[in-house]
């Protein structure tokens, strides 16, 4: 499995969705639910970082268009 920092947004989001579905649709033991929640937080962090980076890149592009 790829390191968290190397995951593409789409892969991290897919894993986050899978975890969310498992947490909401299955009766799972508390310890497993907590483990899944921890994993979900890690994938959320990756997704947020990718989106924040994309937002910064878009702002740079927009500023360069305005100053041309």
VENCOR-V391792 format. One record per residue. RES is the residue in one letter. PSI is psi in whole degrees, -180 to 180 (NA if undefined). BURIAL is 1 if it has 24 or more other C-alpha atoms within 12 Angstrom, else 0. D_FIRST is the distance of its C-alpha to the first C-alpha in Angstrom with 2 decimals. Layout:
BEGIN
res psi burial d_first
RES PSI BURIAL D_FIRST
RES PSI BURIAL D_FIRST
END
This chain:
BEGIN
res psi burial d_first
X 141 0 0.00
X 151 0 3.78
X 150 0 6.55
X -43 0 8.78
X -15 0 11.45
X -6 0 9.91
X 138 0 9.32
X 155 0 12.32
X -48 1 14.83
X -39 0 14.76
X -45 0 11.12
X -42 1 11.63
X -41 1 15.01
X -43 0 14.01
X -39 1 11.86
X -42 1 14.85
X -41 0 17.25
X -45 0 15.74
X -44 1 16.04
X -43 0 19.48
X -43 0 20.60
X -42 0 19.72
X -33 1 21.56
X -18 0 24.52
X -10 0 25.04
X 151 0 24.48
X 107 0 26.40
X 153 0 23.87
X 151 0 24.72
X -45 0 25.05
X -40 0 22.55
X -40 0 19.80
X -42 0 21.02
X -42 0 20.88
X -44 0 17.31
X -41 1 16.36
X -44 1 18.63
X -43 0 17.02
X -42 1 13.56
X -40 1 15.60
X -40 0 17.32
X -44 0 14.25
X -38 1 13.28
X -43 1 17.02
X -42 0 17.24
X -47 1 14.77
X -44 1 16.80
X -42 0 20.02
X -41 0 19.32
X -42 1 18.59
X -41 0 21.76
X -43 0 23.79
X -43 0 22.97
X -41 0 23.96
X -43 0 27.10
X -41 0 28.06
X -40 0 27.66
X -41 0 29.83
X -41 0 32.42
X -44 0 32.65
X -46 0 33.18
X -42 0 35.77
X -37 0 37.60
X -31 0 37.81
X -41 0 39.28
X -36 0 41.81
X -5 0 42.98
X NA 0 43.55
END
